[in-house]
Amino acid sequence: MSIEKKKRYNPKTHAPAVYIPYWLLQIPINQLSHQAKLLYGRLSQWSNSKGDVFRSSPQLADEIGVSERSIERILKELRYVGLIGTYQPQKGGCNHFEFYHHEWMDAPLICDIDPPSYVAVPPDTCVGTPPSYVAGISKKEVRISKKELQNTLSPNGESESFLEFWRIYPKKKARKTCARKWEVKKMDEIAKEVIATLKDQVINDDSWIRGFAPNPLTYLNQERWNDEIQRPSKNNNSSNWTFDSVGDA
């Protein structure tokens, strides 16, 4: 039986393409989904010089091949981490998206974007392939340590889990006091559970959706991650929060 020879294809020739920056690609899946990265790239294509985009949910759903309901969920995720903001200039009109600067953009890249110039590679090798497979390049040369990345994100010595908590929390008040409380209560030991609950509260708790979340210090002192989540009615499922980047208020 003969084996059909497959026709070769160069993926870089199929333009236009969605622009997804490398700093975004390296964000772990537990912090941002693949669909959110794809939608961010699609929105970037429509951005003007001021970082503004006008696009409807049905348009975006058609353009990346998902349902409108999925688009709303993904947009909520992008707003939740502070990468974009949205509003409608007029009722029933297209969504107005704004791009925001994020600390992820300032973090060092975990690996080289391009193969180094001294490495012999085929001329058609796709730019952006990490060179970890190349002989003569050690793992140490192409990766930074977890400690170095943490120090870059937290010059004040805050733990990585506290940084994640602070990035997610919608109110940015008394950061230094909260960081000390986080350390005293040994929150790193239960951080995974607390952060998972916090994400659920921000997106799904009726009081939080309406803007009535406790201050972060109160949240830690009263261990409010143990609160029962009150799900909103079907008529009230839009969050009023505007999420800030990591920083003191």
Backbone as JSON, one array per atom type, in Angstrom:
{
  "sequence": "MSIEKKKRYNPKTHAPAVYIPYWLLQIPINQLSHQAKLLYGRLSQWSNSKGDVFRSSPQLADEIGVSERSIERILKELRYVGLIGTYQPQKGGCNHFEFYHHEWMDAPLICDIDPPSYVAVPPDTCVGTPPSYVAGISKKEVRISKKELQNTLSPNGESESFLEFWRIYPKKKARKTCARKWEVKKMDEIAKEVIATLKDQVINDDSWIRGFAPNPLTYLNQERWNDEIQRPSKNNNSSNWTFDSVGDA",
  "N": [[0.85, -1.19, 0.0], [0.62, 2.13, -0.93], [2.0, 5.1, 0.5], [0.67, 8.2, 0.93], [2.27, 11.19, 0.14], [2.56, 13.94, 2.18], [1.71, 17.35, 1.61], [3.94, 19.98, 2.11], [3.93, 22.84, 4.32], [4.23, 26.27, 5.06], [3.67, 27.91, 7.93], [4.01, 30.62, 8.47], [3.35, 31.99, 6.21], [0.7, 32.4, 6.04], [-0.92, 34.97, 6.33], [-3.25, 37.56, 7.36], [-2.24, 37.37, 10.86], [-3.05, 36.45, 14.25], [-1.94, 38.48, 16.88], [-0.11, 37.57, 19.56], [1.54, 38.44, 22.32], [4.8, 37.52, 23.62], [5.2, 37.71, 26.38], [2.68, 37.23, 27.29], [2.12, 34.65, 26.46], [3.72, 33.12, 28.16], [2.45, 33.15, 30.62], [1.17, 31.17, 33.2], [-1.29, 28.54, 32.88], [-3.03, 28.35, 35.01], [-3.38, 30.92, 35.74], [-4.25, 32.35, 33.55], [-6.38, 31.54, 30.93], [-6.04, 29.6, 27.85], [-7.89, 30.36, 25.92], [-8.44, 32.98, 26.7], [-6.01, 34.2, 26.16], [-5.97, 33.94, 23.39], [-8.21, 35.5, 22.66], [-7.37, 37.98, 23.58], [-5.28, 38.42, 21.8], [-6.73, 38.6, 19.41], [-8.31, 40.89, 19.89], [-6.23, 42.7, 20.02], [-5.55, 43.02, 17.37], [-7.43, 44.78, 16.42], [-6.92, 47.09, 17.73], [-6.48, 50.62, 18.17], [-4.12, 53.4, 18.0], [-4.27, 54.39, 20.55], [-4.9, 52.3, 22.1], [-7.53, 51.46, 22.06], [-10.51, 49.63, 21.33], [-13.3, 48.77, 19.34], [-15.78, 46.48, 19.34], [-18.21, 43.99, 18.83], [-19.78, 41.41, 20.85], [-20.98, 39.25, 19.32], [-19.48, 39.5, 16.93], [-16.86, 38.95, 17.81], [-17.24, 36.36, 18.71], [-17.72, 34.98, 16.31], [-15.26, 35.38, 15.1], [-13.27, 34.03, 16.56], [-14.34, 31.57, 16.83], [-16.13, 30.59, 18.91], [-18.9, 30.4, 21.25], [-21.23, 33.11, 21.95], [-21.75, 33.28, 24.64], [-19.47, 32.11, 25.69], [-17.63, 34.05, 24.92], [-18.38, 36.2, 26.59], [-17.69, 35.09, 29.05], [-14.91, 34.8, 28.74], [-14.11, 37.44, 28.32], [-14.77, 38.47, 30.81], [-12.86, 37.17, 32.3], [-10.48, 38.36, 31.31], [-10.91, 41.0, 32.11], [-10.94, 40.58, 34.82], [-8.29, 39.89, 35.51], [-7.14, 42.28, 34.97], [-6.23, 43.13, 32.44], [-7.78, 44.3, 30.46], [-10.41, 46.77, 30.05], [-13.94, 47.32, 29.85], [-16.75, 48.94, 28.32], [-19.95, 50.23, 27.25], [-20.45, 52.75, 24.97], [-22.96, 53.6, 24.17], [-26.28, 52.44, 24.81], [-26.87, 49.17, 23.77], [-24.97, 49.31, 21.81], [-21.74, 48.65, 20.2], [-19.23, 46.96, 22.13], [-16.81, 48.8, 23.94], [-13.48, 48.48, 24.23], [-10.64, 48.76, 26.35], [-7.14, 48.66, 26.6], [-4.91, 47.82, 29.23], [-1.9, 48.58, 31.04], [0.1, 46.03, 32.5], [1.62, 44.24, 35.2], [2.67, 41.82, 34.37], [3.78, 42.35, 31.93], [6.18, 43.51, 32.46], [7.74, 41.62, 33.63], [10.63, 39.48, 33.5], [11.44, 37.57, 30.55], [10.9, 34.08, 30.46], [12.24, 32.35, 28.82], [14.49, 32.51, 25.97], [13.39, 34.41, 23.17], [14.18, 34.3, 20.49], [16.36, 32.05, 18.71], [19.8, 32.13, 19.66], [22.3, 34.08, 17.92], [24.67, 32.74, 17.4], [24.1, 30.13, 17.03], [23.73, 27.54, 14.74], [21.06, 27.34, 12.63], [18.41, 26.1, 10.55], [17.51, 28.21, 7.78], [14.76, 28.68, 7.52], [13.65, 28.26, 9.95], [11.15, 28.67, 12.38], [10.77, 31.79, 13.86], [10.96, 32.44, 17.31], [10.94, 30.0, 18.52], [11.83, 28.34, 21.42], [15.22, 27.86, 22.31], [16.0, 25.59, 23.77], [16.53, 23.02, 23.01], [18.85, 23.05, 21.61], [22.13, 22.01, 21.07], [24.78, 22.72, 23.31], [23.72, 24.86, 24.63], [22.92, 25.62, 27.79], [20.44, 24.76, 30.27], [20.41, 26.64, 32.22], [21.15, 28.98, 30.93], [18.96, 29.73, 29.43], [16.83, 30.04, 31.08], [15.33, 31.75, 33.84], [15.63, 31.74, 37.38], [13.08, 30.68, 39.7], [13.14, 32.16, 42.03], [14.46, 34.51, 41.2], [12.55, 35.55, 39.44], [10.44, 36.01, 41.22], [11.59, 37.94, 42.9], [11.79, 40.0, 41.12], [9.14, 40.65, 40.62], [8.33, 41.29, 43.17], [9.74, 43.51, 44.96], [9.58, 44.06, 47.63], [9.8, 41.77, 49.03], [7.57, 40.16, 49.27], [5.61, 37.17, 49.32], [5.17, 34.82, 46.61], [2.61, 33.75, 46.49], [1.14, 35.62, 47.94], [1.35, 37.81, 46.21], [-0.2, 36.87, 44.1], [-2.69, 36.71, 45.37], [-3.07, 39.47, 45.94], [-3.11, 40.57, 43.39], [-5.49, 39.59, 42.4], [-7.41, 40.52, 44.2], [-10.07, 42.81, 44.43], [-10.09, 45.3, 45.78], [-7.6, 47.63, 46.56], [-6.09, 48.2, 49.19], [-4.08, 49.15, 51.97], [-1.72, 47.55, 51.5], [0.89, 46.82, 52.51], [0.36, 46.23, 55.2], [-1.41, 44.13, 54.86], [0.28, 42.29, 53.64], [2.01, 41.71, 55.74], [0.21, 40.58, 57.53], [-0.55, 38.34, 56.04], [1.83, 36.91, 56.12], [2.15, 36.46, 58.92], [-0.09, 34.92, 59.51], [0.59, 32.68, 58.17], [-0.23, 32.17, 55.52], [0.65, 31.15, 53.12], [0.6, 28.44, 53.29], [-2.0, 27.66, 52.89], [-2.68, 28.9, 50.62], [-3.44, 28.14, 47.98], [-6.04, 27.11, 48.23], [-7.36, 29.35, 49.34], [-7.05, 31.34, 47.35], [-8.36, 30.17, 45.18], [-10.98, 30.14, 46.17], [-11.34, 32.9, 46.49], [-11.31, 33.81, 43.82], [-13.69, 32.67, 42.94], [-15.5, 34.04, 44.56], [-15.18, 36.73, 43.71], [-16.13, 36.65, 41.09], [-18.62, 35.33, 41.23], [-20.1, 35.76, 43.63], [-22.91, 37.41, 44.93], [-22.87, 39.81, 46.49], [-20.25, 40.71, 46.11], [-20.23, 41.06, 43.34], [-21.93, 43.24, 43.15], [-20.32, 45.15, 44.17], [-19.78, 45.22, 46.89], [-17.47, 44.28, 48.57], [-15.34, 43.13, 51.23], [-12.69, 45.06, 52.78], [-9.28, 44.16, 52.0], [-7.68, 43.56, 54.27], [-9.57, 43.1, 56.26], [-10.74, 40.88, 55.13], [-8.68, 39.0, 55.44], [-8.27, 39.02, 58.25], [-10.74, 38.17, 59.26], [-11.01, 35.78, 58.02], [-12.48, 35.41, 55.6], [-12.68, 33.79, 53.42], [-13.96, 31.57, 54.12], [-16.6, 32.12, 54.02], [-19.97, 31.5, 52.96], [-20.8, 31.34, 49.57], [-22.96, 33.52, 47.96], [-24.99, 33.09, 45.37], [-25.82, 35.11, 42.54], [-29.02, 36.37, 41.32], [-30.6, 35.6, 38.15], [-31.03, 38.0, 36.92], [-29.1, 39.65, 37.74], [-26.07, 39.64, 37.02], [-23.78, 40.94, 36.35], [-20.65, 42.17, 36.94], [-19.64, 44.92, 38.95], [-17.13, 45.71, 39.44], [-14.02, 47.39, 38.91], [-11.01, 46.32, 37.98], [-7.84, 46.77, 39.37], [-4.28, 47.08, 38.75], [-1.5, 45.39, 40.37], [-0.58, 47.03, 43.29], [-0.25, 49.75, 45.67], [-3.1, 51.43, 46.9]],
  "CA": [[0.0, 0.0, 0.0], [1.43, 3.34, -1.02], [1.74, 6.13, 1.5], [0.56, 9.5, 0.28], [3.18, 12.18, 0.67], [1.83, 15.15, 2.58], [2.22, 18.61, 1.09], [4.53, 20.82, 3.15], [3.27, 24.14, 4.47], [4.92, 27.25, 5.9], [2.6, 28.62, 8.65], [4.23, 32.06, 8.5], [2.87, 32.61, 4.98], [-0.75, 32.55, 6.11], [-1.2, 36.23, 7.0], [-2.8, 38.11, 8.64], [-2.22, 36.45, 11.99], [-3.34, 37.03, 15.56], [-0.73, 38.86, 17.6], [-0.11, 37.21, 20.98], [2.9, 38.75, 22.79], [5.43, 36.4, 24.32], [4.98, 37.83, 27.83], [1.37, 36.66, 27.58], [2.19, 33.2, 26.26], [4.4, 32.44, 29.26], [1.64, 33.16, 31.83], [0.67, 29.81, 33.44], [-2.69, 28.3, 32.58], [-3.85, 28.57, 36.2], [-3.57, 32.36, 35.89], [-4.97, 32.86, 32.39], [-6.68, 30.42, 30.03], [-5.6, 29.71, 26.47], [-8.9, 31.13, 25.19], [-8.27, 34.39, 27.04], [-4.84, 34.68, 25.42], [-6.36, 34.05, 21.99], [-9.09, 36.65, 22.49], [-6.52, 39.17, 23.75], [-4.58, 38.6, 20.53], [-7.68, 39.06, 18.4], [-8.62, 42.29, 20.19], [-5.05, 43.51, 19.69], [-5.55, 43.31, 15.94], [-8.35, 45.87, 16.15], [-6.57, 48.22, 18.58], [-5.91, 51.82, 17.55], [-2.87, 53.85, 18.62], [-4.52, 54.7, 21.95], [-5.25, 51.07, 22.8], [-8.99, 51.34, 22.11], [-11.1, 48.69, 20.37], [-14.75, 48.69, 19.3], [-16.11, 45.19, 18.75], [-19.36, 43.38, 19.51], [-19.61, 40.01, 21.25], [-21.21, 38.34, 18.19], [-18.34, 39.57, 16.01], [-15.73, 38.23, 18.42], [-17.58, 34.93, 18.74], [-17.49, 34.45, 14.96], [-13.85, 35.51, 14.7], [-12.4, 33.02, 17.19], [-15.0, 30.27, 16.76], [-16.76, 30.14, 20.14], [-20.23, 30.95, 21.44], [-21.27, 34.44, 22.57], [-21.66, 33.06, 26.09], [-18.05, 31.9, 25.99], [-16.97, 35.35, 24.79], [-18.63, 36.96, 27.81], [-16.89, 34.5, 30.13], [-13.49, 35.09, 28.51], [-13.93, 38.88, 28.57], [-14.78, 38.64, 32.26], [-11.55, 36.71, 32.78], [-9.5, 39.38, 30.96], [-11.15, 42.14, 33.01], [-10.63, 40.09, 36.16], [-6.85, 39.98, 35.76], [-6.72, 43.66, 34.78], [-5.62, 43.39, 31.14], [-8.65, 45.16, 29.67], [-11.64, 47.29, 30.62], [-14.98, 47.4, 28.82], [-18.01, 49.63, 28.56], [-20.71, 50.53, 26.03], [-20.7, 54.18, 24.85], [-24.4, 53.79, 24.11], [-26.99, 51.2, 25.07], [-27.07, 48.33, 22.61], [-23.9, 49.49, 20.84], [-20.59, 47.76, 20.3], [-18.41, 47.12, 23.31], [-15.58, 49.59, 23.85], [-12.43, 47.82, 25.03], [-9.42, 49.51, 26.61], [-6.04, 47.84, 27.07], [-4.21, 48.39, 30.37], [-0.58, 48.05, 31.36], [0.04, 45.0, 33.54], [2.94, 43.85, 35.71], [3.18, 40.7, 33.58], [4.54, 42.87, 30.79], [7.49, 43.94, 32.95], [8.49, 40.47, 34.14], [11.59, 38.96, 32.52], [11.01, 36.4, 29.8], [11.42, 32.85, 31.05], [13.2, 31.77, 27.89], [14.79, 33.37, 24.84], [12.39, 34.42, 22.11], [14.83, 33.87, 19.26], [17.61, 31.31, 18.88], [20.94, 33.04, 19.62], [22.89, 34.23, 16.59], [25.81, 31.85, 17.19], [23.63, 28.76, 16.83], [23.39, 27.28, 13.35], [19.71, 26.82, 12.48], [17.94, 26.23, 9.17], [17.04, 29.57, 7.54], [13.32, 28.8, 7.6], [13.18, 27.91, 11.28], [10.2, 29.67, 12.86], [11.26, 32.67, 14.91], [10.18, 32.32, 18.53], [11.09, 28.68, 19.09], [12.83, 28.34, 22.48], [16.38, 27.09, 21.87], [16.47, 24.68, 24.8], [16.94, 21.75, 22.42], [20.08, 23.25, 20.84], [23.33, 21.55, 21.77], [25.71, 23.76, 23.71], [23.04, 25.88, 25.41], [22.48, 24.97, 29.02], [19.14, 25.17, 30.78], [20.63, 27.83, 33.03], [21.27, 30.14, 30.06], [17.7, 30.12, 28.81], [15.76, 30.16, 32.08], [15.65, 32.43, 35.08], [15.15, 30.95, 38.51], [11.82, 31.11, 40.28], [13.45, 33.19, 43.01], [14.74, 35.75, 40.47], [11.28, 36.08, 38.94], [9.68, 36.51, 42.36], [12.2, 39.18, 43.35], [11.47, 41.04, 40.15], [7.76, 41.05, 40.82], [8.1, 41.74, 44.54], [10.94, 44.07, 45.58], [9.37, 44.16, 49.07], [9.96, 40.46, 49.64], [6.29, 39.49, 49.46], [5.63, 35.84, 48.74], [4.52, 34.69, 45.31], [1.18, 33.51, 46.69], [0.51, 36.9, 48.31], [1.25, 38.6, 44.99], [-1.35, 36.36, 43.36], [-3.86, 37.17, 46.12], [-3.21, 40.91, 45.79], [-3.46, 40.85, 41.99], [-6.89, 39.22, 42.19], [-8.34, 41.21, 45.09], [-10.53, 44.02, 43.74], [-9.76, 46.51, 46.53], [-6.16, 47.72, 46.8], [-5.93, 49.05, 50.38], [-3.18, 48.68, 53.04], [-0.99, 46.4, 50.98], [1.98, 46.39, 53.39], [-0.24, 45.6, 56.38], [-1.96, 42.85, 54.42], [1.41, 41.38, 53.4], [2.48, 41.25, 57.06], [-0.81, 39.67, 58.05], [-0.42, 37.11, 55.24], [3.0, 36.18, 56.63], [1.89, 36.06, 60.3], [-1.08, 33.84, 59.51], [1.16, 31.57, 57.39], [-1.21, 31.94, 54.48], [1.23, 30.41, 52.01], [0.28, 27.02, 53.45], [-3.36, 27.4, 52.4], [-2.89, 29.91, 49.58], [-4.13, 27.59, 46.82], [-7.46, 27.04, 48.57], [-7.88, 30.71, 49.54], [-7.09, 32.05, 46.06], [-9.42, 29.56, 44.38], [-12.25, 30.65, 46.71], [-11.41, 34.33, 46.19], [-11.71, 33.95, 42.42], [-15.1, 32.33, 42.87], [-16.24, 35.13, 45.19], [-15.13, 37.93, 42.88], [-16.92, 36.48, 39.86], [-19.93, 34.71, 41.4], [-20.84, 36.14, 44.83], [-23.8, 38.53, 44.61], [-22.41, 41.04, 47.14], [-19.02, 41.14, 45.45], [-20.59, 41.52, 42.01], [-22.53, 44.56, 43.3], [-19.3, 46.08, 44.64], [-19.68, 45.24, 48.34], [-16.47, 43.33, 49.05], [-14.62, 43.69, 52.37], [-11.3, 45.44, 52.55], [-8.46, 42.94, 52.04], [-7.23, 43.25, 55.63], [-10.73, 42.49, 56.91], [-10.87, 39.55, 54.53], [-7.69, 38.12, 56.06], [-8.49, 38.94, 59.7], [-11.97, 37.42, 59.53], [-10.96, 34.53, 57.26], [-13.73, 35.46, 54.84], [-12.74, 32.75, 52.38], [-14.85, 30.52, 54.63], [-18.0, 32.54, 53.85], [-20.76, 30.81, 51.94], [-20.99, 32.19, 48.4], [-24.35, 33.76, 47.61], [-25.07, 33.23, 43.92], [-26.78, 36.15, 42.14], [-30.17, 35.99, 40.5], [-30.32, 35.68, 36.71], [-31.13, 39.39, 36.49], [-27.98, 40.43, 38.27], [-24.87, 38.83, 36.81], [-22.72, 41.77, 35.79], [-19.8, 42.7, 37.99], [-19.41, 46.36, 38.94], [-15.75, 45.97, 39.81], [-12.96, 47.74, 37.96], [-9.86, 45.69, 38.6], [-6.6, 47.51, 39.26], [-3.06, 46.29, 38.75], [-0.9, 45.25, 41.69], [0.01, 48.28, 43.76], [-0.97, 50.37, 46.76], [-4.13, 52.37, 46.48]],
  "C": [[0.89, 1.24, 0.0], [1.01, 4.36, 0.03], [1.75, 7.49, 0.81], [1.5, 10.51, 0.94], [2.43, 13.47, 0.96], [2.52, 16.4, 2.02], [2.73, 19.48, 2.24], [3.89, 22.2, 3.15], [4.07, 25.03, 5.41], [3.87, 28.09, 6.62], [2.78, 30.13, 8.66], [3.71, 32.76, 7.24], [1.38, 32.91, 5.02], [-1.08, 33.8, 6.92], [-2.58, 36.72, 6.58], [-2.91, 37.08, 9.76], [-2.55, 37.18, 13.27], [-2.04, 37.31, 16.28], [-0.9, 38.52, 19.08], [1.32, 37.44, 21.5], [3.47, 37.63, 23.64], [5.24, 36.48, 25.83], [3.64, 37.2, 28.23], [1.39, 35.14, 27.45], [2.77, 32.49, 27.47], [3.61, 32.48, 30.59], [1.03, 31.77, 32.03], [-0.84, 29.71, 33.22], [-3.58, 28.53, 33.79], [-4.06, 30.05, 36.49], [-4.35, 32.96, 34.73], [-5.16, 31.72, 31.39], [-6.15, 30.68, 28.62], [-6.6, 30.53, 25.65], [-8.77, 32.62, 25.47], [-7.08, 34.98, 26.29], [-5.19, 34.87, 23.94], [-7.24, 35.27, 21.76], [-8.32, 37.96, 22.66], [-5.79, 39.47, 22.44], [-5.5, 39.12, 19.45], [-8.07, 40.52, 18.64], [-7.46, 43.21, 19.83], [-5.02, 43.89, 18.22], [-6.4, 44.54, 15.6], [-7.99, 47.14, 16.92], [-6.06, 49.41, 17.78], [-4.68, 52.27, 18.35], [-3.04, 54.18, 20.11], [-4.84, 53.44, 22.77], [-6.75, 50.9, 22.97], [-9.48, 50.38, 21.02], [-12.62, 48.77, 20.47], [-15.14, 47.4, 18.59], [-17.28, 44.6, 19.53], [-19.05, 41.93, 19.88], [-19.91, 39.04, 20.11], [-20.06, 38.34, 17.19], [-17.16, 38.77, 16.55], [-16.0, 36.73, 18.45], [-17.33, 34.29, 17.38], [-16.0, 34.4, 14.63], [-12.92, 34.5, 15.36], [-13.1, 31.68, 17.35], [-15.54, 29.73, 18.06], [-18.13, 30.78, 20.25], [-20.14, 32.35, 22.07], [-21.17, 34.32, 24.09], [-20.21, 32.84, 26.52], [-17.27, 33.21, 25.91], [-17.16, 36.17, 26.06], [-17.8, 36.42, 28.98], [-15.42, 34.86, 29.97], [-13.2, 36.57, 28.75], [-13.91, 39.16, 30.07], [-13.44, 38.23, 32.86], [-10.47, 37.75, 32.5], [-9.67, 40.63, 31.82], [-10.68, 41.8, 34.42], [-9.13, 40.18, 36.49], [-6.3, 41.37, 35.48], [-6.05, 43.97, 33.46], [-6.46, 44.33, 30.28], [-9.76, 45.72, 30.55], [-12.66, 47.4, 29.51], [-16.12, 48.28, 29.27], [-18.69, 49.86, 27.22], [-20.98, 52.03, 25.97], [-22.18, 54.5, 24.77], [-25.09, 52.44, 24.24], [-27.24, 50.44, 23.77], [-25.99, 48.46, 21.56], [-22.78, 48.48, 21.01], [-19.84, 48.02, 21.6], [-17.19, 47.97, 23.0], [-14.57, 48.95, 24.79], [-11.23, 48.75, 25.18], [-8.36, 48.54, 27.12], [-5.31, 48.57, 28.21], [-2.82, 47.77, 30.52], [-0.71, 47.08, 32.53], [1.45, 44.62, 33.95], [3.53, 42.66, 34.95], [4.07, 41.18, 32.44], [5.97, 43.24, 31.19], [8.34, 42.8, 33.47], [9.47, 39.97, 33.08], [11.04, 37.73, 31.81], [11.66, 35.15, 30.37], [12.41, 32.16, 30.11], [13.41, 32.73, 26.72], [13.69, 33.28, 23.79], [12.99, 33.88, 20.82], [16.05, 33.01, 19.56], [18.78, 32.28, 18.8], [21.66, 32.98, 18.27], [24.02, 33.23, 16.33], [25.39, 30.39, 16.98], [23.21, 28.58, 15.37], [22.0, 26.65, 13.28], [19.31, 26.94, 11.02], [17.34, 27.61, 8.94], [15.55, 29.75, 7.67], [12.77, 28.41, 8.97], [12.29, 29.03, 11.81], [10.8, 30.49, 13.99], [10.36, 32.53, 16.13], [10.27, 30.96, 19.16], [12.15, 28.7, 20.17], [13.99, 27.42, 22.12], [16.88, 26.06, 22.87], [16.96, 23.35, 24.22], [18.31, 21.84, 21.75], [21.29, 22.82, 21.67], [24.22, 22.74, 22.11], [25.06, 24.88, 24.5], [22.48, 25.19, 26.64], [21.13, 25.51, 29.44], [19.26, 26.47, 31.57], [20.66, 29.08, 32.18], [19.94, 30.62, 29.53], [16.56, 30.24, 29.8], [16.25, 30.99, 33.25], [15.07, 31.6, 36.21], [13.83, 31.51, 39.02], [12.04, 32.23, 41.28], [13.73, 34.52, 42.33], [13.47, 36.38, 39.95], [10.47, 36.68, 40.08], [10.25, 37.83, 42.85], [11.91, 40.33, 42.4], [10.06, 41.56, 40.36], [7.52, 41.66, 42.19], [9.38, 42.24, 45.18], [10.81, 44.15, 47.09], [9.45, 42.8, 49.77], [8.65, 39.73, 49.89], [6.33, 38.13, 48.75], [4.87, 35.82, 47.42], [3.01, 34.5, 45.46], [0.46, 34.78, 47.14], [0.35, 37.8, 47.09], [0.04, 38.18, 44.16], [-2.64, 36.81, 44.04], [-4.12, 38.65, 45.88], [-3.61, 41.29, 44.36], [-4.95, 40.62, 41.76], [-7.83, 40.11, 42.99], [-8.76, 42.54, 44.5], [-10.25, 45.32, 44.47], [-8.27, 46.51, 46.85], [-5.92, 48.69, 47.96], [-5.0, 48.35, 51.38], [-2.39, 47.45, 52.63], [0.08, 45.91, 51.95], [1.44, 45.69, 54.63], [-0.8, 44.23, 56.03], [-0.84, 41.83, 54.19], [1.95, 40.84, 54.72], [1.49, 40.26, 57.67], [-0.76, 38.32, 57.34], [0.72, 36.25, 55.78], [2.74, 35.64, 58.03], [0.93, 34.88, 60.36], [-0.63, 32.62, 58.71], [0.21, 31.15, 56.26], [-0.66, 31.16, 53.29], [0.84, 28.93, 52.06], [-1.11, 26.68, 52.9], [-3.71, 28.31, 51.22], [-3.71, 29.37, 48.4], [-5.63, 27.55, 47.05], [-8.08, 28.43, 48.66], [-8.05, 31.44, 48.21], [-8.18, 31.48, 45.16], [-10.79, 30.05, 44.85], [-12.43, 32.12, 46.38], [-11.85, 34.57, 44.75], [-13.2, 33.69, 42.25], [-15.95, 33.46, 43.45], [-16.31, 36.36, 44.3], [-16.08, 37.83, 41.7], [-18.36, 36.1, 40.15], [-20.73, 35.12, 42.63], [-21.64, 37.42, 44.57], [-23.31, 39.84, 45.23], [-21.16, 41.58, 46.47], [-19.32, 41.71, 44.07], [-21.15, 42.94, 42.08], [-21.57, 45.57, 43.91], [-19.11, 46.12, 46.14], [-18.75, 44.13, 48.84], [-15.76, 43.94, 50.26], [-13.25, 44.18, 51.96], [-10.41, 44.21, 52.7], [-7.98, 42.56, 53.44], [-8.36, 42.6, 56.43], [-10.93, 41.06, 56.42], [-9.91, 38.56, 55.22], [-7.95, 37.93, 57.55], [-9.68, 38.04, 60.03], [-12.07, 36.1, 58.77], [-12.23, 34.37, 56.41], [-13.77, 34.49, 53.67], [-13.62, 31.58, 52.82], [-16.32, 30.9, 54.49], [-18.69, 31.71, 52.77], [-21.01, 31.78, 50.78], [-22.48, 32.27, 48.06], [-24.44, 34.02, 46.11], [-26.11, 34.28, 43.54], [-27.96, 35.58, 41.39], [-29.79, 36.15, 39.04], [-30.32, 37.11, 36.21], [-29.97, 40.24, 36.97], [-26.71, 39.61, 38.18], [-23.73, 39.61, 36.19], [-21.92, 42.42, 36.9], [-19.61, 44.2, 37.82], [-17.96, 46.72, 39.24], [-14.93, 46.46, 38.62], [-11.68, 47.27, 38.59], [-8.58, 46.45, 38.31], [-5.43, 46.55, 39.15], [-2.51, 46.23, 40.16], [-0.27, 46.56, 42.08], [-0.82, 48.82, 44.91], [-1.98, 51.36, 46.23], [-3.73, 53.79, 46.87]]
}
